[in-house]
Amino acid sequence: MSSAKDTGLFASRVSIEQVEEGVGLAPRFDADGLIPVVTTDFDSGELLMHGYMNAEALRRTIETGEAYYWSRSRKALWHKGATSGLVQSVAEIRIDDDQDAVWLRVRIAGNGASCHVGYRSCFYRSVPIGETSGDTPLILRFEENEKTFDPKEVYGDAPNPTKL
């Protein structure tokens, strides 16, 4: 996995003032070399997914204008949409104040889906608020009722890489 020091795109982190008020991109990757990323639809603002980038994924995203992530389960660089055709074209990249989180605003090819499960957004269920009842597990609510594509048609019978 790449580290931030592997690329000339990123400035060294010298001071809090430089990181928070300066103009140099100086991302802070965690101990595993990762930075969290939230991805939203550029036009609607809808939250599509949350993922992680390593330095290489961030560099490639900046250079190509297409979203790359680091798959923690596969331990591999991941070009979003390379298999499904649902490529995320990056319209804007933002970084938070202390440069330890990234926000991608994207437009998506095809049917606009981002979730490998087949829904448009990875956030297709909501958690009920104020409905706790002792030892009974909460029942999630589906906010998207139809999948935008069939994952088996797109990915085949490959096992889901998500760890339980």
C-alpha positions in Angstrom: 0.0 0.0 0.0 1.3 3.5 -0.9 2.0 6.1 1.7 1.5 9.8 1.4 5.3 10.2 1.0 5.2 8.3 -2.3 3.8 11.1 -4.3 4.8 14.7 -4.9 1.2 15.9 -5.0 1.0 16.0 -1.2 2.7 18.6 1.0 4.4 17.7 4.2 2.4 18.4 7.4 4.4 21.1 9.1 2.0 22.9 11.5 -1.7 23.0 12.5 -1.9 26.4 10.9 -0.4 25.2 7.6 -2.8 22.2 7.5 -5.9 24.1 8.5 -5.3 27.4 6.8 -2.7 26.7 4.2 -3.1 26.0 0.5 -1.1 22.7 0.3 -2.8 19.4 0.1 -1.4 17.5 3.1 -3.7 14.6 3.8 -3.4 12.7 7.1 -3.6 9.0 6.5 -4.3 6.7 9.5 -1.9 4.1 10.8 -3.0 1.7 8.0 -2.3 4.4 5.4 -6.0 5.2 4.8 -8.2 8.2 4.8 -12.0 8.0 4.9 -14.1 9.2 2.0 -17.7 10.1 1.6 -19.2 10.2 -1.8 -22.3 12.1 -2.9 -24.2 12.7 -6.1 -23.0 16.1 -7.5 -26.4 17.2 -8.7 -28.8 15.9 -5.9 -26.4 15.9 -2.9 -27.6 12.3 -2.1 -25.1 10.3 0.0 -24.0 7.4 -2.2 -21.2 5.6 -0.3 -18.5 5.7 2.3 -15.1 4.2 1.6 -11.4 4.6 2.1 -8.4 5.8 0.0 -4.8 5.2 0.3 -2.3 7.7 -1.2 -2.3 5.9 -4.5 -6.2 6.0 -4.7 -6.2 9.7 -3.9 -3.5 10.4 -6.4 -5.2 8.5 -9.2 -8.6 10.1 -8.4 -7.0 13.5 -8.7 -5.1 12.7 -11.9 -7.9 10.9 -13.8 -11.0 12.6 -12.5 -12.5 9.1 -11.8 -13.0 7.7 -8.3 -10.5 5.2 -7.0 -10.7 3.6 -3.5 -8.8 1.2 -1.3 -10.7 -2.0 -0.6 -9.9 -3.1 2.9 -11.5 -6.5 2.5 -9.6 -7.3 -0.8 -6.5 -5.2 0.2 -6.4 -3.8 -3.3 -6.8 -0.6 -5.3 -10.3 -0.4 -6.7 -11.4 1.7 -9.7 -15.1 2.3 -8.9 -17.2 1.1 -11.9 -14.4 -0.8 -13.7 -16.4 -4.0 -13.5 -20.0 -2.7 -13.5 -19.5 0.2 -15.9 -20.9 2.6 -13.2 -17.8 4.8 -13.2 -17.9 7.7 -10.8 -16.7 10.9 -12.6 -15.5 13.3 -10.0 -16.9 16.8 -10.3 -15.3 18.1 -7.1 -13.0 16.9 -4.3 -13.1 18.5 -0.9 -11.0 17.8 2.1 -11.9 18.7 5.7 -10.3 21.2 7.9 -7.6 19.0 9.4 -7.2 17.1 6.1 -8.1 13.7 7.5 -11.3 13.1 5.5 -12.2 13.4 1.8 -15.6 14.3 0.2 -16.1 13.3 -3.4 -19.0 14.9 -5.4 -19.5 12.6 -8.4 -21.6 12.0 -11.5 -22.2 8.3 -12.3 -22.3 6.6 -15.7 -25.1 4.2 -16.6 -28.1 4.0 -14.3 -26.5 6.1 -11.6 -26.1 3.3 -9.0 -23.1 3.2 -6.6 -23.9 0.2 -4.4 -22.6 -3.3 -5.3 -25.8 -4.7 -3.8 -27.7 -3.1 -6.7 -29.2 -0.1 -5.0 -28.4 3.5 -6.1 -26.9 4.4 -2.7 -25.1 2.2 -0.2 -27.3 4.0 2.4 -30.5 2.3 1.3 -31.8 1.6 4.8 -32.6 3.8 7.8 -32.4 3.1 11.5 -35.6 3.8 13.4 -35.1 6.5 16.1 -36.8 6.2 19.5 -38.1 2.7 18.8 -36.0 0.6 21.3 -37.9 -2.2 23.1 -35.7 -4.0 25.5 -33.7 -6.9 24.0 -35.4 -6.9 20.6 -33.1 -6.0 17.7 -34.0 -2.9 15.7 -35.7 -3.5 12.4 -34.2 -1.4 9.6 -36.4 0.4 7.1 -35.7 0.1 3.4 -35.7 3.6 1.9 -35.0 2.3 -1.6 -37.5 -0.3 -2.7 -36.0 -1.3 -6.0 -32.5 -2.2 -7.1 -31.2 -0.3 -10.1 -29.3 -3.4 -11.4 -29.0 -7.1 -10.6 -25.6 -7.7 -8.9 -25.5 -11.3 -10.2 -25.8 -10.1 -13.8 -23.0 -7.6 -13.3 -20.6 -9.5 -11.0 -21.6 -13.1 -11.5 -21.6 -15.5 -8.6 -18.4 -14.1 -7.1 -18.6 -14.1 -3.3 -19.3 -10.8 -1.7 -16.0 -9.4 -0.5 -17.6 -7.8 2.6 -16.5 -9.4 5.8 -19.0 -10.3 8.4 
